[in-house]
Amino acid sequence: MLEIKNLSFDVVEDNNEKDILKNVSLTFENGKLYVITGPNGSGKSTLVKIIMGIKKASAGKILFNGKDITNEEIFKRANMGISYAFQQPVTFKGLKVKDLLNIASNKTNDFNTLCNFLSTVGLCAKDYINRPLDDKLSGGELKRIELAMVLARKSKVNIFDEPEAGIDLWSFDNLTKIFKGLKDSLNIVVSHQTKILEIADVVILLKDGKVEKIGKYEEIKPYIEPATCSKLRGVNG
């Protein structure tokens, strides 16, 4: 279980303090898929980055299975079983795809295992396991490899920041199948996409740095539609 208590995040812009998150409290239960949505600037990415430790909260606490991790560094949170998939995946010079997957799973995997990880995200192992993780890979390829890395890690908590970005040529149905298959972990996704919102156990709507609504997609939908561009509501609108 992951608990966020009275979390706030402030920044200073032009000598003025700006509230990005305002006293946010949430509870995330194991085995569920949570989708955080809301208009641009509502604090979605900031919230998940604070959970991972990429950003530090101005106030409040984060508890993971009862342990206060508010001030823990990123690597310690990772060692506890919290994973984060970036909106824009990073490259790793000197590493090949198979190296990254082996590091993620903390063991040397055979070809069949690597094939399972990569085929799940729509990549052929023969074509990719020996590919260097460099700028010759497209953004979509890097995104899929990062998703495969998350699968290899088998983390307790998986955080995905707009995972649909860069994979427009890959079926959203396959992406949602990945989320549906992560039954043994707690999964938090930042997304605007209808197909992802529809499969969520819980949708969290943020607005102006506050929790506006929490519930099933059908309950939250009337509050989402006016604030969401039609291009972001799913492949088929």
Long-range contacts (C-beta under 8 A, 24 or more apart in sequence): 1-27, 1-28, 1-29, 1-30, 1-63, 1-64, 1-65, 1-66, 1-186, 2-27, 2-28, 2-51, 2-62, 2-63, 2-64, 2-157, 2-186, 3-27, 3-28, 3-61, 3-62, 3-63, 3-64, 4-28, 4-47, 4-51, 4-60, 4-61, 4-62, 5-60, 5-61, 5-62, 5-63, 6-59, 6-60, 6-61, 7-47, 7-50, 7-57, 7-59, 7-60, 7-61, 7-62, 8-57, 8-58, 8-59, 8-60, 9-43, 9-46, 9-50, 9-55, 9-57, 9-58, 9-209, 10-58, 19-209, 20-46, 20-209, 21-46, 21-47, 21-50, 21-57, 21-209, 21-210, 22-208, 22-209, 22-210, 23-60, 23-210, 24-60, 24-206, 24-209, 24-210, 24-211, 25-211, 26-204, 26-211, 26-214, 28-157, 28-186, 28-188, 29-186, 30-156, 30-185, 30-186, 31-183, 31-184, 31-185, 31-186, 32-186, 32-187, 32-201, 32-202, 33-179, 33-180, 33-182, 33-187, 33-189, 33-199, 33-200, 33-201, 33-202, 34-186, 34-187, 34-188, 34-189, 34-200, 34-201, 34-202, 34-203, 34-204, 35-188, 35-189, 35-190, 35-191, 35-196, 35-197, 35-200, 35-202, 35-203, 35-204, 35-217, 36-188, 36-189, 36-190, 36-191, 36-204, 36-206, 37-190, 37-191, 37-192, 37-197, 37-203, 37-204, 37-205, 37-206, 37-220, 37-224, 37-228, 38-205, 38-206, 38-207, 38-212, 38-224, 38-227, 39-207, 39-227, 39-228, 42-206, 42-207, 42-208, 42-209, 43-206, 43-209, 44-190, 44-206, 45-87, 45-161, 45-162, 45-190, 47-206, 48-84, 48-159, 48-161, 48-188, 48-190, 49-84, 49-161, 51-82, 51-157, 51-159, 51-188, 52-77, 52-82, 52-84, 52-159, 53-77, 54-84, 64-157, 80-156, 81-155, 81-156, 81-157, 82-155, 82-156, 82-157, 82-159, 83-150, 83-153, 83-155, 83-157, 83-158, 83-159, 84-159, 84-161, 85-146, 85-147, 85-149, 85-150, 85-158, 85-159, 85-160, 85-161, 85-163, 86-146, 86-161, 87-161, 87-162, 87-165, 87-190, 88-139, 88-165, 89-139, 89-142, 89-143, 89-145, 89-146, 91-133, 91-134, 91-135, 91-137, 91-142, 92-133, 93-132, 93-133, 93-134, 94-132, 95-132, 95-133, 96-129, 96-130, 96-131, 96-132, 96-133, 97-128, 97-129, 97-130, 97-131, 97-133, 97-145, 98-129, 98-130, 99-133, 100-133, 100-145, 100-149, 101-129, 101-148, 101-149, 101-152, 104-149, 104-150, 104-152, 104-153, 105-152, 105-153, 105-154, 109-152, 117-148, 117-151, 117-152, 118-144, 118-145, 118-148, 120-148, 120-151, 120-178, 120-181, 121-145, 121-147, 121-148, 121-151, 121-170, 121-174, 121-178, 122-170, 122-171, 122-174, 123-148, 138-166, 139-165, 139-166, 140-166, 140-167, 140-168, 140-169, 140-170, 142-166, 143-167, 144-170, 147-178, 151-178, 154-184, 154-185, 155-185, 156-185, 156-186, 157-185, 157-186, 157-187, 157-188, 158-182, 158-185, 158-186, 158-187, 158-188, 159-187, 159-188, 159-189, 160-187, 160-188, 160-189, 160-190, 160-191, 161-190, 162-190, 162-191, 162-192, 163-189, 163-191, 163-196, 164-191, 164-193, 164-196, 172-196, 172-234, 172-235, 192-228, 192-229, 192-232, 192-233, 193-232, 193-233, 193-234, 193-235, 194-233, 194-234, 195-234, 195-235, 197-221, 197-224
